[in-house]
């Protein structure tokens, strides 16, 4: 099916401009470039899934407003919050291999640091299920990253908000298990918990449990990856140093391409059909996209649309915006990554075009 990005992007009413690939269609490319220029976004990279396979894959633009280096489908972007569902797969893989379960009390697996009681709320009430589904009540809600060259915090510094850490300490801000309040802090606690249970660093375990089985080159550092798309602020200015470093790997720190993330989406689709390569335990499979007392499954926002189940997530870091959506029954999905703080403006139009032209 032809991907008519342009007609939706420019609001052409019912007019349709076929655009199988913007890189091969000068008129389509010119219009898309104009929309990106208005948003001060130099590059966007897209993968579309239909019937459980990749049907569209393209990338347009340059790595930087200041550099005439075109990006390609292999150019990595910061995935931002899309790191979280990838982390969730790794944690579930550990539970499966170790015989653990989702309702383990997190503090029972932590030694040097624990979730402290606060304001009458009990740290011992927080379970792995709570962390994975944003029902843990922890703050801070996000992390702002570190300038290139800044000293990274240790685990102790990040969790206590001391030393090299530029974030607040990880503390209870509400009663665990009562509400779903989106927060990146829970995923860092998950990574710390995982390291406490094993002889692996978080990044090493993710490589073993997730990236290698799915043949994904995504990593938490750029070593060994192609040159990235550089981040840009809302004015289109390059982020100092090209990007900020997110040492909070589990919540924000993944570098990936839309193709890498499409493989994650396909694995989730396969998992709920009982055909996953990573998670096969029936209880874990059932919980993955089941709302855990709110709209959150384990790492994903989940929405029922008739007989269809959609799972999705938006991501952001300084200078980058990302989005992933998948449908479990039809096998449809889309991944969009952009290197600008106003990237959501482009992403929303691309996703709307995909929904329209593929009849979702």
Helices and strands as residue ranges (DSSP letters): H 5-9, G 22-24, H 26-38, E 43-50, E 53-64, E 67-70, E 77-78, G 80-82, H 83-98, G 106-109, G 123-125, H 128-132, E 138-139, H 155-160, E 171-172, H 185-197, H 202-206, I 207-211, E 255-256, H 258-272, H 282-288, E 301-305, E 308-317, E 320-327, E 333-338, H 343-358
